Amino acid sequence: MPEVIITEIEGSITAYIPDVRATAELSSLSRPEVIMFGLESNNWYWFNRLINQSGIPRIGTLLLDEVLKYCKEKKYSILNQVNAYGDISQKELEDWYIRKGFTPVNHERYGNTLLKWLP
């Protein structure tokens, strides 16, 4: 199994695998942004992207699992606006994040497109 490297610098988290074209990136949310979404106080990160351009199956899952493990250790929460592109449908991507422990922020308003994850 490839090793995932996670770096955190000035409110930004990046996960990658050396020599593999795949990354996950998160940015810290400001207090006003947290309030705007009606989220409980916590250390919140916005899930910017998860991209697997390697063509290697399950690399995205590996990256996400390691990001969640890291955030659990640091007690960081994640807000994710799910936006499918590439070979996966919107519903498949939403379902995938939900299986990983993400839950809707306000299902009546956003459906499953705005998800949160709590450590």
C-alpha positions as CSV (number, residue, x, y, z in Angstrom):
1,M,0.0,0.0,0.0
2,P,1.4,3.4,-1.0
3,E,2.4,5.8,1.8
4,V,0.2,9.0,2.1
5,I,2.1,12.1,3.1
6,I,0.0,14.8,4.9
7,T,1.3,18.3,5.4
8,E,-0.3,21.1,7.3
9,I,0.9,24.7,6.8
10,E,-0.9,27.9,7.8
11,G,-4.4,26.7,7.7
12,S,-4.0,24.4,4.7
13,I,-3.8,20.6,4.7
14,T,-2.5,18.6,1.7
15,A,-2.4,14.8,1.3
16,Y,-0.5,13.2,-1.5
17,I,1.4,10.0,-2.5
18,P,4.9,10.6,-3.8
19,D,5.1,9.9,-7.6
20,V,1.3,9.4,-7.9
21,R,-0.9,12.0,-9.6
22,A,-3.5,12.3,-6.8
23,T,-4.0,14.9,-4.0
24,A,-6.5,16.0,-1.4
25,E,-6.5,19.6,-0.2
26,L,-8.4,21.3,2.6
27,S,-8.4,25.0,3.9
28,S,-9.4,26.3,7.3
29,L,-12.8,28.0,7.5
30,S,-13.0,31.4,9.3
31,R,-15.4,31.9,12.2
32,P,-17.9,33.9,10.0
33,E,-18.0,31.1,7.5
34,V,-18.7,28.6,10.2
35,I,-21.5,30.8,11.5
36,M,-22.9,31.3,8.0
37,F,-23.4,27.6,7.5
38,G,-24.9,27.2,11.0
39,L,-22.2,24.9,12.2
40,E,-21.2,24.2,15.8
41,S,-18.0,25.8,17.0
42,N,-15.0,23.7,16.2
43,N,-11.9,23.7,14.0
44,W,-13.5,23.5,10.6
45,Y,-11.8,22.8,7.3
46,W,-13.2,23.2,3.8
47,F,-12.6,20.2,1.6
48,N,-11.3,21.9,-1.6
49,R,-10.6,18.9,-3.7
50,L,-9.8,15.3,-4.0
51,I,-8.3,14.4,-7.4
52,N,-7.1,11.1,-8.6
53,Q,-5.5,11.5,-12.0
54,S,-3.3,8.4,-11.6
55,G,-5.7,5.9,-13.0
56,I,-4.9,3.7,-10.0
57,P,-8.1,2.3,-8.4
58,R,-8.9,3.1,-4.8
59,I,-6.2,5.9,-4.5
60,G,-9.0,8.4,-3.8
61,T,-10.3,6.2,-1.0
62,L,-6.8,5.8,0.4
63,L,-6.3,9.6,0.4
64,L,-9.7,10.3,2.0
65,D,-9.2,7.6,4.7
66,E,-5.8,9.1,5.7
67,V,-7.2,12.7,5.7
68,L,-10.0,11.5,8.0
69,K,-7.6,9.7,10.3
70,Y,-5.4,12.9,10.5
71,C,-8.4,15.2,11.1
72,K,-9.7,12.8,13.8
73,E,-6.4,13.0,15.6
74,K,-6.3,16.8,15.4
75,K,-10.0,17.1,16.2
76,Y,-10.7,18.9,12.9
77,S,-14.2,18.9,11.4
78,I,-14.7,19.0,7.6
79,L,-17.2,20.8,5.4
80,N,-17.5,19.5,1.9
81,Q,-19.5,20.8,-1.1
82,V,-19.8,17.6,-3.2
83,N,-19.2,18.3,-6.9
84,A,-18.7,15.3,-9.2
85,Y,-16.6,15.5,-12.3
86,G,-14.9,12.9,-14.3
87,D,-16.2,9.3,-14.4
88,I,-18.3,9.3,-11.2
89,S,-21.9,10.6,-11.0
90,Q,-23.0,13.2,-8.4
91,K,-25.2,10.6,-6.5
92,E,-22.3,8.0,-6.5
93,L,-19.9,10.6,-5.0
94,E,-22.4,11.8,-2.4
95,D,-23.1,8.2,-1.4
96,W,-19.3,7.5,-1.2
97,Y,-18.8,10.5,1.2
98,I,-21.8,9.4,3.3
99,R,-20.4,5.9,3.6
100,K,-17.2,7.5,4.9
101,G,-19.1,9.2,7.7
102,F,-20.1,12.5,6.2
103,T,-23.7,13.8,6.9
104,P,-25.9,16.5,5.3
105,V,-25.6,20.0,6.8
106,N,-29.2,21.0,5.9
107,H,-30.7,18.3,3.8
108,E,-33.9,20.3,3.0
109,R,-31.8,23.2,1.6
110,Y,-28.8,21.4,0.1
111,G,-29.7,17.8,-0.2
112,N,-26.6,15.7,0.0
113,T,-24.4,18.3,-1.8
114,L,-23.2,20.0,1.4
115,L,-21.8,17.4,3.8
116,K,-20.0,17.7,7.1
117,W,-17.7,15.3,8.9
118,L,-17.1,15.4,12.6
119,P,-14.2,13.7,14.4
